[in-house]
């Protein structure tokens, strides 16, 4: 009996790229290809790349090079693939190059260089498809591309303008995931709050009922599935306020990932970002008034071209007043093709790093106080994995409602025999280690 052709797969980049990888992997399995984790045993290799910042470009080029050295037959897709000349300039022997979210193109190239089996076993593919995440949580991509033209970003040039998925398709996928045992759905896109704008928020259908293609109605429907629902990449449009009551009611998680980027109106304007720090502070206060348990995550850029010491101090003042729960910060780095590269008054690298350090000192102090305030509280946590300490005792690694996988803190649970990944358990927080918490069974 002839064995099925084998495809190796390397997936790099953000969860949105991971979602693209899952679609390709699902199609490969549906057509009867086997997925191999060995370069040497693969008939060809697909590399899904990231190309957003210089370090990601280099990581992708290195991964392509490794695949070529160890296998020799490589198809490149993903964000770096949108810059075909960069890929072929570094690695002219790749078989083919496509941009992101290019399922049909990728499969076409796979068929060219590795013809599909004559008798595909489509029943081998589970209804929820092939996933790269653990069995108990999954990313749900609701749209592709972005209509914004932030001066530091090249994503629209790689992924195009906003294209929302039909809401019926999104909700059917979510339902299949829940039926497969998923305990948490993480909603992702380039701009989650813009969902449906390109469709003029037209109505779709789910389980025979009309549902508008809109973030609020999507959140309401997802909240009916009985699992944790977490919103990521939420651009601060006014209608974002409408989902906060859903969080207060427990329909979706009280967690909002809002990339604010800066607090200086002048820098925000230069970034081509909306809103002002005063508006954002007022909204954050209003969100907390409605949902006191809300966890707010954000990201910021320091050292953006033209940023003065006064601009930076305005950002630090904002951080002190906003008291955000989860924060990421990056020193500005030029991205090939970004408008911001041509802005005047570029900030010296040493000053960028000095400001990054000062920013993180402020946020570390805020984070430490936030973590300390949780000691003694009761929390519902989701178990991610089990491990053992040096004495052989079972320890669970879990997360609270305020912690997204891979980017936020975790909770360590002692004496975790009998627990499994995907379990929800109530614990009492008894201590903290850095950004992480120590949990124990609640006191009687």
PyMOL commands that set and color helices and strands:
alter all, ss='L'
color gray80, all
select helices_A, chain A and resi 15-30+54-70+79-82+84-90+103-113+122-124+155-159+167-179+192-194+197-199+215-225+238-249+265-271+277-290+309-322+339-342+349-373
alter helices_A, ss='H'
color red, helices_A
select strands_A, chain A and resi 6-11+34-36+44-49+74-78+96-97+137-141+143-144+163-164+184-188+203-206+209-212+228-231+255-257+295-302+326-331+378-388+394-400+411-413+424-433+436-440
alter strands_A, ss='S'
color yellow, strands_A
deselect
rebuild
show_as cartoon
